[in-house]
Structure formats: structure tokens, C-alpha cells
């Protein structure tokens, strides 16, 4: 709780660090459960890495969506500090980096969830395409919401591992 309070009060105004800490706070329970059950299999860490990257992508797209409000309140987000073009380049790199855990998970015998990761390749390529093709606040809102749904499906899909 203290970390969430610190993030919302002071770290929210710092670009990049705010995104990383917010994403880490979301993924931290995933690691806490792993540590609690002492389940240190490699595929769990690949799932967590993929989740971290997709949540980070979603968070940065949310910054693009809230550009005007962040500018007015003087929040130092990536789009404010570096501009839209550089932020989109960073997002494209993060999308490409997310393919590393995807490929690591596809080649493991994890059951039907592997189809989610095949879909993720197409989905993230589509996100990258729309990110560069259309630059409206409405598009960023759609991408942000579709990434939320994608994350939810991935978390629910963990139930279908090894079946």
C-alpha cells in the first residue's frame, strides 16, 4: 500500500520511472504467488515478462491518450518529454521485445494456452500498425481498452495450461 501511495503522490510526475513502477506494482502479485508456492519454473517467468511488457505498452498508450491532460497538469510522461514519434518508436521496440517471451512460451508444452500466444503475435502486430497508422485520442482509447481485454484473456487463459 505504501508503494501505491508513493507512486500516486510523487512518482506519477516522473516520466518513464512512473510507467515502470506502475507496471511492476501490477505484476508484483504474480511474482508473490510464485514465491509463496515455490514454483520457479521458467515458463512462469516468461508469462510474467510477457505480462510486464504488455502492461507497460498499455500504460504508455494511456499516456498518449491522456496527452493534453498530462500537458496541462505538467506530468512528465514519455509523450510530453520525447514527443509522439519517439514514444511510438519506444512502443514499437517494446512490442518487438514482447515477442521474445511469446516465442519462448510457444515452444513449451503448455497446452491450449499456446493458441493465446499465437493470437498475441497477430494482435500486437495489429496494435503496432494502428499505433502508427492513426494518431487520434479515440484510437489510443480503443488500443488501451483492447489491450485490457487481451491481458484479461491471457490471465484467464492460464487456467488452460497443461490441459
C-alpha positions in Angstrom: 0.0 0.0 0.0 2.9 2.4 0.8 4.3 1.8 -2.7 1.0 2.7 -4.3 0.7 5.8 -2.2 4.3 6.8 -3.1 3.6 6.2 -6.8 0.4 8.3 -6.8 1.8 11.2 -4.8 5.3 11.8 -6.2 6.5 9.3 -8.8 3.5 9.8 -11.1 5.1 13.0 -12.3 8.4 11.4 -13.3 8.4 10.1 -16.9 9.5 6.5 -17.5 10.0 5.7 -13.9 6.3 6.2 -13.3 5.5 3.7 -16.0 8.0 1.1 -14.8 6.9 1.3 -11.2 3.2 1.2 -12.0 3.7 -1.8 -14.2 5.9 -3.5 -11.6 3.2 -2.9 -9.0 0.7 -4.7 -11.2 2.9 -7.7 -11.9 4.3 -8.0 -8.4 1.4 -10.1 -7.1 2.1 -12.6 -9.9 5.7 -13.0 -8.5 4.5 -13.1 -4.9 2.3 -16.1 -5.6 5.1 -17.8 -7.4 7.4 -17.2 -4.5 4.8 -18.4 -2.0 4.2 -21.7 -3.8 7.9 -22.0 -4.6 7.2 -22.7 -8.2 10.2 -21.5 -10.1 9.6 -22.9 -13.5 10.9 -20.9 -16.5 7.6 -20.7 -18.2 6.2 -18.8 -15.2 8.9 -16.1 -15.6 8.2 -15.9 -19.3 4.5 -15.4 -18.6 5.4 -12.6 -16.1 7.8 -11.0 -18.5 5.1 -11.0 -21.2 2.6 -9.6 -18.8 5.0 -6.9 -17.7 5.7 -5.8 -21.3 2.1 -5.8 -22.4 1.0 -3.8 -19.3 3.9 -1.4 -19.9 2.7 -1.0 -23.6 -0.8 -0.3 -22.3 0.4 2.2 -19.8 2.4 4.2 -22.4 -0.5 4.1 -24.8 -2.6 5.5 -22.0 -0.1 8.3 -21.7 -0.6 9.0 -25.4 -4.3 9.0 -24.9 -4.1 11.5 -22.0 -1.5 13.8 -23.6 -3.5 17.0 -23.3 -4.4 16.4 -19.7 -0.8 15.5 -18.8 0.5 18.6 -20.5 -2.0 20.8 -18.6 -1.1 19.2 -15.3 2.6 19.2 -16.2 3.1 15.5 -15.8 6.4 14.4 -17.4 5.2 11.4 -19.4 7.0 9.9 -22.4 4.9 11.8 -25.0 5.4 15.1 -23.2 9.1 14.7 -22.8 10.0 13.0 -26.1 7.0 13.6 -28.4 4.6 11.3 -30.1 7.0 9.9 -32.7 9.7 8.9 -30.2 7.1 7.4 -27.9 5.7 5.4 -30.8 9.3 4.1 -31.6 9.7 3.1 -27.9 6.3 1.3 -28.1 7.3 -0.5 -31.3 10.5 -1.7 -29.6 8.5 -2.9 -26.6 6.1 -4.7 -28.9 9.1 -6.4 -30.6 10.6 -7.3 -27.2 7.3 -8.9 -26.2 7.9 -11.5 -29.0 10.8 -13.0 -27.0 8.7 -14.4 -24.2 6.0 -15.3 -26.7 8.3 -17.5 -28.7 9.8 -19.0 -25.5 6.3 -19.9 -24.4 5.1 -21.2 -27.8 7.8 -23.8 -27.9 7.0 -25.3 -24.5 4.3 -27.9 -24.0 1.8 -25.7 -22.2 -1.5 -26.9 -23.7 -4.2 -24.8 -25.3 -2.8 -21.5 -23.9 -0.3 -21.7 -26.8 -3.1 -20.5 -29.1 -3.4 -17.3 -27.0 0.3 -16.6 -27.7 -0.1 -17.3 -31.4 -3.0 -14.8 -31.4 -0.8 -12.4 -29.4 1.6 -12.1 -32.3 -1.1 -11.1 -34.6 -2.7 -8.9 -32.0 0.4 -7.0 -31.1 1.3 -6.5 -34.8 -2.1 -5.0 -35.2 -1.6 -2.7 -32.2 1.7 -1.6 -33.7 0.1 -1.0 -37.1 -2.8 1.1 -35.6 -0.4 2.9 -33.4 1.4 4.3 -36.4 -1.5 4.5 -38.8 -4.0 6.5 -36.8 -3.0 9.1 -34.2 -6.2 10.3 -32.6 -7.2 10.2 -28.9 -10.1 7.9 -29.8 -7.7 5.4 -31.4 -5.5 5.4 -28.4 -8.5 4.8 -26.2 -9.5 1.8 -28.4 -6.0 0.4 -28.3 -5.8 0.9 -24.5 -9.2 -0.9 -24.0 -8.3 -3.8 -26.4 -5.0 -4.3 -24.5 -7.0 -4.6 -21.3 -9.2 -7.3 -22.8 -6.1 -9.0 -24.2 -4.5 -9.0 -20.8 -7.7 -10.4 -19.1 -7.9 -13.2 -21.7 -4.3 -14.1 -21.0 -4.7 -14.2 -17.3 -7.9 -16.3 -17.6 -6.1 -18.5 -20.2 -3.5 -19.6 -17.6 -6.3 -21.9 -16.3 -5.9 -23.8 -19.6 -2.3 -24.6 -19.2 -1.3 -28.3 -19.3 -4.9 -29.5 -20.2 
